[in-house]
Amino acid sequence: MSFDTMLRPRSIAVIGASENTAKVGYSVLANLLAEGFAGDIYPINPTKDTIQGQKCYPSLEDVPGVIDLAVIMIGRDHVLQVLRDCIKKRVPSVITITAGFGESDEEGKRLHNELVHLVREGKITHMGPNCLGLINPWEKLNAAFGLPAGEPGHIALFSQSGALITAIQDWGASNRLGFSMVASIGNKATLDEVDFIEYLKDEPNTRVIAAYLEDISHGQQFMKEAERVSKEKPIVILKAGRTKAGAKAASSHTGSLAGADMAYDCAFERTGIIRVDSIEHLFDVAAALAYQPLPKGDRVVVVTNAGGPGIMMADVLEMAGLTVAELNEETKEKLAAVLPGAASIHDPVDVLGDARGDRYRDALRILVDSDDNDGIIVILTPQKMTDVEGTAQAVVDVAKDAKKPILACFMGAQAVEPGVKILQENKIPQYPIPERASRAMLEMVLYNRYRSRPPRVAPRYPVNRNPVLKIIKSYRSREMVEIGEYDAKTILRAYDFDLPPATLANSIDEAVRFGNQVGYPLAMKISSPDILHKSDVGGVKVGLEDAGEVEDAFELMMLRIKRKKPGAEIRGVLLEKMAAGKEVIIGMKKDPQFGPMLMFGQGGIFVEVLKDVTFNLTPLTREEGMEMIKRTRSYKLLTGVRGQAGVDIDAIVDNLVRVSQLVVDFPEIEEIDINPLMVGREGDGAFVVDARIIISKEAK
């Protein structure tokens, strides 16, 4: 793959170059010329001798020199032939701007498949089709039909939406951010987000990788690469589609609660990706990460010339989960020596409304050198005595050598504009309101924590896979996908889940005999592959205290089932010794992109009412299992409140990790519900009371 010839070409062929200002072929050639690209440019158009003052060639074959990059902007029916010409000419990189492929009609889909085959056969590094093009300001390369390239910078941006790129470019230019690369990846026929993330990891001008994505093509591969790259460079993604339903309603509790967007959240958190929810948020975070050092901790000190905004900032910092720094005595003494007596030497540090640039500079130098804070936010509000430009320059001067982040919050509009320009020119992140500044600082803190995480280690338990293989094979042979409770529990028992004593009884005598052996109370449930929700048809009876109640329950259950489900296959009743404890649920739903996604939450019939659930992807570590439990609103109830004893949290974690191992070992499993898992007091363990497993129709 030749990314270098795409991003740093020595020669470019513009296929479909035009003199018509309304055509894309005009814009791309004009942009290349306007930016001052230093390499050779070969316009390709069989009907012209010159275009925009450049010698024109009828075809690629007629170009005398080597071509590093071809940009295609012709009718879709001619694109494949041009790609064949590129292969013949040994062109290593191609950008296909032409639309009308996989995103359109059946013919477009057919052409898309042929394009992919050609590109791979010719070993071409290919971007598109249906894209805006590519920009590399460091090389004065603008092979796109959007806006000017803008100034070079250290944020690389790629996007599925070409139209959005122009808006982002404009926003970036107005804030003087600068890009190391801007790429419109279009339909992602060959190059996708994984390829760009992999390449940008070692791209020397890129400090932050930013992206707008609507979907991810290869979820598992994406996670693997993103996790590797995030340890070196931050990845900031604006992912569209939060409100779309993830999949058609699933039959299990887990499936009905787990949407596709939740899987993206889990994947991003797992891999250290910073997920943002707007273009504004994207730039707020990317600018801070690209142009400021990372904070070592979460202690933030605020310097302000107005008490109210300082208090506002302190509030939003704490609400964001950051710590308002506690300044030590030495720092306060130094501040007192350079500030007026009425100034505040506590955090927020109030340098007063008449502060000029020198007063800000003195305070900032003291705080930069102090070890009682990890980052600084500078607030300025325009007052009568305010030196906006001098204060901005003071921030720039101090930030040059600072080893901690300094963010600016110059509040206002026209009155602070001269200072904001100075900040932007010197790449000091500037935010107009406290909420945006605090949010940017928070993302920096969280990203630094991610980089400091030890490597993930998912435990592996010794298990017996044979019963699982046998049961799955049996259900497949009968073309059944829903594994009944009895067989589901057999699978779980093979993976050393704790289950209450149980038996499958086909007669009253068998049921009574079991009860007399293990003791009471018992739970009785109908066993049938045709009945999923047993309680809806009278197929569940709990709290059976003696043999008489077992006999009555058996007779009544069989009578009701025959009346309500006359065609159902009845295998008997499942009898279990009842377990005491707190009900929770553990589940798994297979996400089509990222694989098995685990769920934990409040159990029993309340799971879909309260929806107090959390999710994570497999394979799961014990630490991640513990975090899933802690994130529920009911966590405090599990640990014990108002004199009530807590439950066995370690047992829940153990069950989560065992489910993770099971579904990783057997990709045939599409869904699991363990509902409820009955958790005893600390040290008493947890027992699977009810379980369902759904497998895929085809072998994985």
Residue pairs with C-beta under 8 A, 6 or more apart in sequence:
1 125
1 195
1 199
2 92
2 93
2 125
3 93
3 125
3 195
3 199
5 68
5 69
5 92
5 93
5 125
6 68
6 69
6 93
6 95
6 125
6 127
6 134
7 134
7 136
7 139
7 141
7 181
7 203
8 136
8 139
8 141
9 39
9 68
9 69
9 93
9 141
10 39
10 40
10 66
10 68
11 39
11 40
11 41
11 42
11 65
11 66
11 67
11 68
11 69
12 32
12 37
12 39
12 40
12 41
12 42
12 67
12 68
12 69
12 70
12 71
12 143
13 42
13 44
13 60
13 63
13 67
13 69
13 70
13 71
13 91
14 25
14 28
14 29
14 32
14 41
14 42
14 43
14 44
14 71
14 73
15 44
15 60
15 70
15 71
15 72
15 73
15 74
15 82
16 23
16 24
16 25
16 44
16 45
16 72
16 73
16 74
17 25
17 26
17 28
17 29
17 43
17 44
17 45
17 48
17 51
17 52
17 54
17 56
18 24
18 25
18 26
18 29
18 45
18 51
19 26
19 48
19 51
19 52
20 26
21 27
23 73
24 73
24 97
24 145
25 45
25 73
26 52
27 145
28 71
28 73
28 97
28 133
28 143
28 144
28 145
29 41
29 43
29 51
29 52
29 54
30 52
31 142
31 143
31 144
31 145
31 146
31 148
31 149
32 41
32 141
32 142
32 143
33 41
33 52
33 53
33 54
34 142
34 148
35 140
35 141
35 142
35 148
35 149
36 140
37 139
37 140
37 141
37 142
38 139
38 140
39 68
40 65
41 54
42 57
42 63
42 65
42 67
43 51
43 52
43 54
43 55
43 56
43 57
44 56
44 57
44 58
44 59
44 60
44 63
45 51
45 56
45 57
45 58
46 58
46 59
48 56
49 55
49 56
50 56
57 63
59 85
60 67
60 70
60 82
60 85
60 86
60 88
60 89
60 91
61 85
61 88
61 89
63 89
66 90
67 86
67 89
67 91
68 91
68 92
68 93
69 91
69 92
69 93
69 94
69 95
69 143
70 82
70 86
70 91
70 93
70 94
70 95
71 94
71 95
71 97
71 133
71 143
72 79
72 82
72 83
72 94
72 95
72 96
72 97
72 98
72 128
72 129
73 97
73 98
73 145
74 82
74 98
75 98
76 98
76 99
76 100
76 101
76 108
76 111
76 129
77 111
79 96
79 98
79 111
79 115
79 129
80 111
80 114
80 115
80 118
83 94
83 96
83 115
83 118
83 119
83 122
83 124
84 118
86 94
86 122
86 124
87 118
87 121
87 122
87 124
91 124
92 124
92 125
93 124
93 125
93 126
94 119
94 124
94 125
94 126
94 127
95 126
95 127
95 128
95 131
95 133
95 134
95 143
96 115
96 126
96 127
96 128
96 129
96 130
96 131
96 186
96 189
97 128
97 129
97 130
97 131
97 132
97 133
97 145
98 128
98 129
98 130
99 129
99 130
100 108
100 111
100 129
100 130
101 108
101 109
101 111
101 112
101 115
101 129
101 130
101 187
101 189
102 108
102 109
102 112
102 130
102 187
102 189
103 130
103 187
112 129
112 187
112 189
115 126
115 129
115 189
116 189
116 190
118 124
119 126
119 189
119 190
120 190
124 190
125 191
126 189
126 190
126 191
127 134
127 183
127 184
127 185
127 186
127 190
127 191
128 184
128 185
128 186
128 187
128 189
129 186
129 187
129 189
130 162
130 186
130 187
131 162
131 184
131 185
131 186
131 187
132 144
132 145
132 146
132 162
132 163
132 165
132 166
132 184
132 186
133 142
133 143
133 144
133 145
133 146
133 162
133 184
134 141
134 143
134 144
134 181
134 182
134 183
134 184
135 141
135 142
135 143
135 144
135 146
135 149
135 150
135 169
135 179
135 181
135 182
135 183
136 149
136 180
136 181
137 149
137 150
137 151
137 152
137 153
137 178
137 179
137 180
138 152
138 180
138 205
140 149
141 149
142 148
142 149
144 165
144 182
144 184
146 162
146 165
146 166
146 169
146 184
147 166
147 169
147 170
147 173
148 173
149 179
149 182
150 169
150 172
150 173
150 178
150 179
151 173
151 176
151 178
152 178
152 179
152 180
152 205
153 172
153 177
153 178
153 179
153 180
153 290
154 178
154 180
154 205
154 206
154 207
154 208
154 290
154 291
155 172
155 177
155 178
155 179
155 180
155 206
155 207
155 208
155 210
155 286
155 287
155 290
156 179
156 180
156 181
156 182
156 196
156 200
156 203
156 205
156 206
156 208
156 209
156 210
157 165
157 168
157 172
157 179
157 181
157 182
157 183
157 210
157 211
157 212
158 181
158 182
158 183
158 184
158 185
158 193
158 196
158 210
158 211
158 212
159 165
159 168
159 183
159 184
159 185
159 211
159 212
159 213
160 184
160 185
160 186
160 188
160 212
160 213
160 214
160 215
161 184
161 212
161 214
162 184
162 186
164 212
164 279
165 182
165 184
165 212
167 279
168 182
168 212
168 279
168 282
169 179
169 182
171 279
171 280
171 283
172 178
172 179
172 283
175 283
175 287
175 424
175 430
176 424
176 425
176 427
177 283
177 286
177 287
177 290
177 427
178 427
180 203
180 205
180 206
180 207
181 200
181 203
181 205
181 206
183 196
185 191
185 192
185 193
185 196
188 217
192 217
192 218
193 211
193 213
193 216
193 217
193 222
194 217
194 218
194 221
194 222
194 225
196 209
196 211
197 209
197 222
197 225
197 226
197 229
197 235
198 225
198 229
200 206
200 209
200 229
200 233
201 228
201 229
201 232
201 233
206 233
207 233
207 289
207 290
207 291
208 233
208 234
208 235
208 236
208 286
208 289
208 290
209 229
209 233
209 234
209 235
209 236
210 235
210 236
210 237
210 238
210 282
210 286
211 235
211 236
211 237
211 238
212 237
212 238
212 240
212 282
213 237
213 238
213 239
213 240
214 239
214 240
214 241
215 241
215 593
216 222
216 264
216 267
216 593
219 263
219 267
219 591
219 592
219 593
219 594
219 595
220 594
220 595
222 267
223 267
223 270
223 271
223 594
223 617
226 235
226 271
226 272
226 273
227 270
227 271
227 272
229 235
230 271
230 272
230 273
230 450
230 451
231 272
231 451
234 272
234 274
234 289
234 447
235 271
235 272
235 273
235 274
236 273
236 274
236 276
236 282
236 285
236 286
236 289
237 268
237 273
237 274
237 275
237 276
238 275
238 276
238 277
238 278
238 279
238 281
238 282
239 261
239 264
239 268
239 275
241 260
241 261
242 261
242 277
243 261
244 259
244 260
244 261
245 259
245 260
246 258
246 259
246 260
246 261
246 262
246 263
246 591
247 255
247 259
247 260
247 592
249 255
249 256
250 256
250 258
250 589
250 671
251 482
251 532
251 671
251 694
252 587
252 589
252 671
252 672
252 673
252 692
252 694
253 585
253 587
253 607
253 608
253 673
253 675
254 585
254 587
254 588
254 589
254 599
254 671
254 672
254 673
255 589
255 671
256 608
257 587
257 599
257 601
257 607
257 608
257 611
257 613
258 589
258 591
258 597
258 599
258 615
260 591
260 592
260 593
262 597
262 615
263 591
263 593
263 594
263 597
263 615
263 617
264 275
264 593
264 594
265 275
265 615
266 594
266 597
266 615
266 616
266 617
267 273
267 593
267 594
267 617
268 274
268 275
270 616
270 617
272 447
272 450
272 451
274 285
274 443
274 446
274 447
276 282
276 284
276 285
280 436
281 439
284 429
284 431
284 436
284 439
284 440
285 439
285 440
285 443
285 444
287 427
287 429
287 440
288 405
288 407
288 429
288 440
288 441
288 443
288 444
289 443
289 444
289 447
290 427
291 427
291 428
291 429
292 399
292 405
292 406
292 407
292 429
292 444
293 402
293 403
293 404
293 405
294 405
294 444
294 447
294 448
294 451
295 374
295 375
295 404
295 405
295 441
295 444
295 445
295 448
296 374
296 404
296 448
297 323
297 374
297 445
298 321
298 322
298 323
298 374
298 445
299 322
299 323
299 324
299 325
299 326
299 372
299 373
299 374
299 375
300 317
300 322
300 323
300 324
300 325
300 373
300 374
300 375
300 376
300 377
300 438
300 441
301 324
301 325
301 327
301 347
301 348
301 349
301 367
301 372
301 373
301 375
301 376
301 377
302 310
302 313
302 314
302 317
302 324
302 347
302 348
302 349
302 376
302 377
302 379
303 348
303 349
303 351
303 360
303 363
303 364
303 367
303 376
303 377
303 378
303 379
304 310
304 313
304 348
304 349
304 350
304 351
304 378
304 379
304 380
304 381
305 350
305 351
305 352
305 353
305 355
305 360
305 379
305 380
305 381
305 383
305 386
306 350
306 353
306 379
306 381
306 383
307 344
307 348
307 350
309 379
309 381
309 409
309 411
309 434
310 344
310 348
310 349
310 350
310 379
311 348
312 434
313 348
313 377
313 379
313 409
313 434
313 437
313 438
314 324
314 347
314 348
316 434
316 435
316 438
317 323
317 324
317 377
317 438
317 441
318 324
320 438
320 439
320 441
320 442
321 442
322 438
322 441
322 442
322 445
324 347
324 348
325 347
325 372
325 373
325 374
326 347
326 372
327 335
327 345
327 346
327 347
327 349
327 370
327 372
327 373
328 370
328 372
330 370
331 366
331 367
331 370
331 372
332 345
332 346
334 366
334 370
335 343
335 345
335 349
335 363
335 366
336 345
338 359
338 362
338 363
338 366
339 345
339 349
339 351
339 352
339 359
339 362
339 363
340 352
342 352
343 349
343 350
343 351
343 352
344 350
347 373
348 379
349 363
349 367
351 359
351 360
351 363
352 359
353 383
353 384
353 385
353 386
354 383
354 385
355 385
355 386
355 387
355 391
356 385
356 387
356 390
356 391
357 387
357 389
357 390
357 391
357 392
357 393
357 394
358 390
358 394
360 378
360 380
360 391
360 394
360 395
361 394
361 397
361 398
364 376
364 378
364 394
364 395
364 398
364 406
365 398
367 373
367 376
368 376
368 398
368 402
368 403
368 404
368 406
373 404
374 404
374 445
375 404
375 405
375 406
375 407
375 441
375 444
375 445
376 402
376 404
376 405
376 406
376 407
377 406
377 407
377 408
377 409
377 434
377 437
377 438
377 441
378 391
378 395
378 406
378 407
378 408
378 409
379 409
379 410
379 411
379 434
380 386
380 388
380 391
380 392
380 408
380 409
380 410
380 411
380 416
380 419
381 411
381 412
382 388
382 411
382 412
382 415
382 416
388 410
388 415
388 416
388 418
388 419
389 418
389 419
389 422
391 419
392 408
392 410
392 418
392 419
392 420
392 422
392 423
392 428
393 422
395 406
395 408
395 423
395 428
396 422
396 423
396 426
396 428
398 406
399 406
399 426
399 428
405 441
405 444
406 428
407 428
407 429
407 430
407 431
407 437
407 440
407 441
408 423
408 428
408 429
408 430
408 431
408 437
409 430
409 431
409 432
409 433
409 434
409 436
409 437
410 416
410 419
410 420
410 423
410 430
410 432
411 432
411 433
412 432
420 430
423 429
423 430
424 430
429 440
431 437
431 440
456 621
456 624
457 621
458 618
458 619
458 620
458 621
458 657
458 660
458 661
459 621
459 622
459 657
459 661
460 661
461 495
461 496
461 657
461 658
461 661
463 494
463 495
463 496
463 661
463 662
463 665
464 494
464 495
465 494
465 665
466 494
467 490
467 491
467 493
467 494
468 491
468 494
468 495
468 662
468 665
468 666
471 483
471 487
471 490
471 491
472 483
472 666
472 668
472 695
475 481
475 483
475 487
475 695
476 695
476 699
479 697
480 529
481 670
481 694
481 695
481 696
481 697
482 529
482 532
482 692
482 693
482 694
483 491
483 692
483 693
483 694
483 695
484 527
484 528
484 529
484 571
484 692
485 525
485 527
485 574
485 690
485 691
485 692
486 504
486 527
486 571
486 574
487 693
488 691
488 692
488 693
489 499
489 502
489 688
489 691
491 662
491 693
492 499
492 662
492 674
492 688
492 691
493 499
495 658
495 661
495 662
496 658
497 655
497 658
497 674
497 688
498 651
498 685
498 686
498 687
498 688
499 576
499 687
499 688
500 576
500 577
500 578
500 579
500 687
500 689
501 518
501 576
501 577
502 574
502 575
502 576
502 577
503 510
503 514
503 574
503 575
504 527
504 571
504 572
504 573
504 574
504 575
505 511
505 514
505 554
505 572
505 573
505 574
505 575
506 571
506 572
508 550
508 551
508 554
508 555
510 572
511 524
511 550
511 551
511 554
511 573
511 575
512 547
512 550
512 551
514 522
514 575
515 522
515 544
515 546
515 547
515 550
515 575
516 547
518 577
519 577
520 544
520 545
520 546
521 542
521 543
521 544
521 545
521 577
521 578
522 544
522 550
522 575
522 576
522 577
522 578
523 540
523 541
523 542
523 543
523 544
523 575
523 576
523 578
523 689
524 540
524 541
524 542
524 544
524 550
524 553
524 554
524 557
524 573
524 574
524 575
525 534
525 539
525 540
525 541
525 573
525 574
525 576
525 690
526 534
526 537
526 539
526 540
526 557
526 561
526 570
526 573
526 574
527 570
527 571
527 572
527 573
527 574
528 539
528 561
528 565
528 568
528 569
528 570
528 571
529 569
529 571
530 565
530 567
530 568
530 569
531 537
531 539
531 561
531 565
531 568
532 692
534 540
537 560
537 561
537 564
537 565
538 556
538 557
538 560
538 561
538 564
539 557
539 560
539 561
541 553
541 556
541 557
542 578
543 578
544 550
544 553
550 575
554 573
557 573
558 570
561 568
561 570
576 689
579 678
579 680
579 687
579 689
580 678
580 680
581 647
581 678
581 679
581 680
581 681
581 684
581 686
581 687
582 603
582 637
582 638
582 647
582 678
582 679
583 602
583 603
583 604
583 676
583 677
583 678
583 679
583 689
584 600
584 601
584 602
584 603
584 638
584 652
584 676
584 677
584 679
584 686
585 599
585 600
585 601
585 602
585 603
585 604
585 607
585 613
585 673
585 674
585 675
585 676
585 677
586 598
586 599
586 600
586 652
586 655
586 656
586 659
586 672
586 674
586 675
586 677
587 598
587 599
587 600
587 671
587 672
587 673
587 674
587 675
588 596
588 597
588 598
588 599
588 618
588 659
588 663
588 669
588 671
588 672
589 596
589 597
589 599
589 670
589 671
590 596
590 597
590 663
590 669
590 670
590 671
591 597
591 617
594 617
595 617
595 618
595 667
596 617
596 618
596 660
596 663
596 664
596 669
597 615
597 616
597 617
597 618
598 615
598 616
598 617
598 618
598 620
598 628
598 656
598 659
598 660
599 613
599 614
599 615
600 613
600 614
600 625
600 628
600 629
600 632
600 652
600 656
601 607
601 610
601 611
601 612
601 613
601 614
601 632
601 634
602 610
602 612
602 613
602 632
602 634
603 675
603 676
603 677
604 675
604 676
607 613
607 675
610 634
612 632
612 633
612 634
613 632
614 628
614 629
614 631
614 632
615 628
616 624
616 625
616 627
616 628
618 660
618 663
618 664
619 660
619 661
619 664
620 656
620 657
620 660
621 657
622 653
622 657
625 652
625 653
625 656
625 657
625 660
626 649
626 653
628 656
629 635
629 638
629 649
629 652
629 653
632 638
638 646
638 647
638 649
638 652
638 679
639 646
639 647
639 649
640 646
640 647
645 681
645 682
646 681
646 682
647 679
647 680
647 681
647 682
647 686
648 679
648 680
648 681
648 682
648 683
648 684
648 685
648 686
649 682
650 682
651 679
651 680
651 684
651 685
651 686
652 677
652 679
652 686
654 686
655 674
655 677
655 686
655 688
659 672
659 674
662 669
662 672
663 669
663 672
667 700
668 695
668 696
668 699
668 700
669 693
669 694
669 695
669 696
670 694
670 695
670 696
671 692
671 693
671 694
672 691
672 692
672 693
672 694
673 690
673 691
673 692
674 688
674 690
674 691
675 690
675 691
676 689
676 690
677 686
677 687
677 688
677 689
678 686
678 687
678 688
678 689
679 685
679 686
680 686
680 687
